[in-house]
Amino acid sequence: MNAVEHTDRLSVFKTYKLYVGGKFPRSESGRVYEVTDSKGKWLANAPLSSRKDARDAVVAARKAFGGWSGATAYNRGQILYRIAEMLEGRRGQFVREVADAEGLSKSKAAAVVDAAVDRWVWYAGWTDKIGQIVGGANPVAGPFFNLSTPEPTGVVAVVAPQESSFLGLVSVVAPVIATGNTAVVIASADAPLPALSLGEVLATSDLPGGVVNILSGKTAELAAPLAAHQDVNAIDLTGADAELAKELEIAAADNLKRVLRPPASRPQAVDGDWSADPGTHRLTAFLETKTVWHPTGALGVSGSSY
């Protein structure tokens, strides 16, 4: 029998790793945990991240912040669009992973993946437009220009949605980096595989290493040190339940982090309808406003500007 025709072979199981600083480390503790589908069937072993992994991710995000925040908004938009292109190219893989993770039919999983790709494109288009919405010239009394411009907050810890393993994930990560922040993402504890695969897409796109860092494991175990970390500037609590969100918000107050709370209409922080129009509130959640005064050089009675 020709070797090419030989079908009696072992399956090559995929090894999932963390995505930190543009690289794919295993958890420093060496721990893993079993990930199963909606019916309890084993899918893979995912890294069980430690507090040390979380701290390493913050270091990587801080190191990447200067270059990413300093890039032009147009350039960030190009990179986000490139990510969408690559997601489209790996559509089949993500359809399988989302179907397994969320117990969806292939057609429903395909619709979810398509919506996630479209959302990347949507946020890519906002990178060089959000400044026109939240910035501008302010009227003041006196011979001055008064200009307000948005600037990224810094390193943002993101507790990703628990049930929407891909569309929800994209919906919370893309706006953070679109506005120039860097992110440390805690993937869904029960369904981390789409998030870890997203790291592979980010690594082969033009996104600089460290802009997005993806951890898998126990949500509370990872979120606690990030909420208390003095070099984390903001935290998104979307994927935290009500009790955990309260604890994290208290810890975040220590260095006055910006906090994006779970929707008030859903106090248990269960996943909402991620297919709805996202609006711009996630783009503005992690922006600071810088206001600059500059003299206009008002004309005097002699015609001189000084």
Salt bridges, closest charged atoms under 4 A:
ASP56 OD2 - LYS52 NZ 3.03
GLU85 OE1 - ARG82 NH1 3.11
GLU97 OE2 - LYS14 NZ 3.87
ASP114 OD1 - ARG91 NE 2.71
ASP128 OD1 - LYS129 NZ 3.12
GLU151 OE2 - LYS290 NZ 2.93
GLU200 OE1 - LYS14 NZ 3.16
GLU200 OE1 - ARG90 NH2 2.70
GLU221 OE2 - ARG31 NH2 2.92
ASP231 OD1 - ARG62 NE 3.12
ASP236 OD2 - ARG282 NH1 2.77
GLU249 OE2 - ARG261 NH2 2.63
GLU288 OE2 - ARG258 NE 2.69
